[in-house]
Amino acid sequence: MLKIGEIRELIRLLDETSIHELKIETDTMKVLMKKADATTVAVPASVENSSTRSTVVYAEPKTPESQPVPSAPVPVSQSDTKPTQENAGEQEGHFIRSPMVGTFYRAPAPESPPFVEKGSKVDPKTVVCIVEAMKLMNEIEADVKGEIIEILAENGQLVEYGQPLFRVRLV
Amino acid sequence: MTWRSDTENIRLHLAELFIEHLGEPLSGEQLSREIGISRTAIWKHMEYLTEIGFQFDAAPRRGYTLKEIPDCPLQPVVVRYLKNSTTLGRQVTHRSRVHSTNTIASELLSQGAPHGTAVTADEQSGGRGRRGRSWISPFGGLWMSLLLTRPLPLHRAGEITLLAGVATARALEHTFGLPARIKWPNDILLHQKKICGILAEIRADGENVHSVILGIGMNVNLTENDILPELRNKASSLQMETGQRFSRAEVMGAILNEFNPMYTELVENGGGFAKVQEEWLSLCAHLGDWIEVQLGTERKRGLCLSIDRNGVLLMKMDNGQEIRVPSGEIVASETICY
């Protein structure tokens, strides 16, 4: 069950996106949120990146109708090299994803060796990278036991919420 | 309290006694009785207090008198500057020289130090800035880390560093009358030069942040020689800009007094940065300026329009397109030299 605070938070988050409608369904509950004014909604470029949670989230961007759409701010990271997310589904392994929007760092300092390399063995507590936003450094742990088989983001790159950062072969 | 050594507890007790009896002589015998250790041990600890800035007058047979409150951010000194309503920073661990106060705070956390504990140091040998840049932290600066362990959702955690920026600027303005400004997201500038940096490290379990170590480093009484020649056009200190010395403990108390209610609002009522967004904008050093931002691996130039309630920077590009910068660094602007 979602708590009231969490629902409030969802509404706030939804407000800040260009997503028009959000539906969450689990075994025990259903939540549907819709924005009142659908005509000013632009098609978000990043919707595909956000559908990665365990709960079922439908994001249905409404195509803008006849009236002109105000130019909504576009997340800049979209111009970055696209991660190999599109074909991610077919690939084997577990993905370590970014829990937040931020800058991806593979090492604690520029002159230090990266936390992990391709082939590194990790356990759930192994720090694999740092994602930084607003001068907040979040050390990301692997959360699983396995071997890093692919590094999917570049050092210093801006990463999106839910973006795959590493592919891990589970052991 | 196992996270604190007996030696530290004795030193704090001794410092408290002297501060309580400011200007009054205390004899070695009195102190020995009060604290429950030998007179020789008392002298040893008084030597430590002298090293960190306590000045004693010695009078034969009468004892030792503390002449004035030192500027050192030692717990009994810091708490003198805290408002009654301020709960953060009631426990302060002070070290003379450390690698980084954030590292000590992290160790103390695992040893059971409570929420609100602060770590201060006279000097840091490995102070850190963003991207692992070193932050020069000689004697005279305020080098502190604050341990915050109230649960917080991850997507709200970025507000802590923004709030800390506003709190610090506000403290300098309200308590000391200094026109501090903010460079996005939370560098503090005085007369367009950086005097303070803020950086936090968090531990999160998926979406739940269970601890934040908030590091604040301020060039309080640094002199020109303390600043690398190549940084002198962009970095400074309170003392260099005003010609006055400041008490590090008082600056720390002032920051905590401003930050405390903002943090409470964030973790208890979900208010957070949205409540001080207007104030942030009024303190912003580059609003309406042409700025250049390092964004991941590329640089973008544009007009700084605003920030949203999550602290995301809004910029207007030459082609009229508006972009959102959720993470990055301003590397150039019209009014600030970098």
Interface residues (C-beta under 8 A of the other chain):
Chain A: G5 R8 E9 L13 E16 S71 A72 P73 V74 P75 V76 S77 S79 D80 P99 M100 V101 G102 T103 F104 Y105 A107 P108 A109 P110 E111 S112 E132 A133 M134 K135 L136 M137 N138 E139 D143 E154 G156 Q157 L158
Chain B: R128 R130 R131 G132 P153 L154 H155 A157 G158 E159 I160 T161 L162 P185 N186 I198 L199 A200 E201 I202 R203 A204 G206 E207 V212 G270 L295 G296 T297 E298 K300 D308 R309 N310 G311 L314 G320 Q321 E322 I323 R324 V325 P326 S327 G328
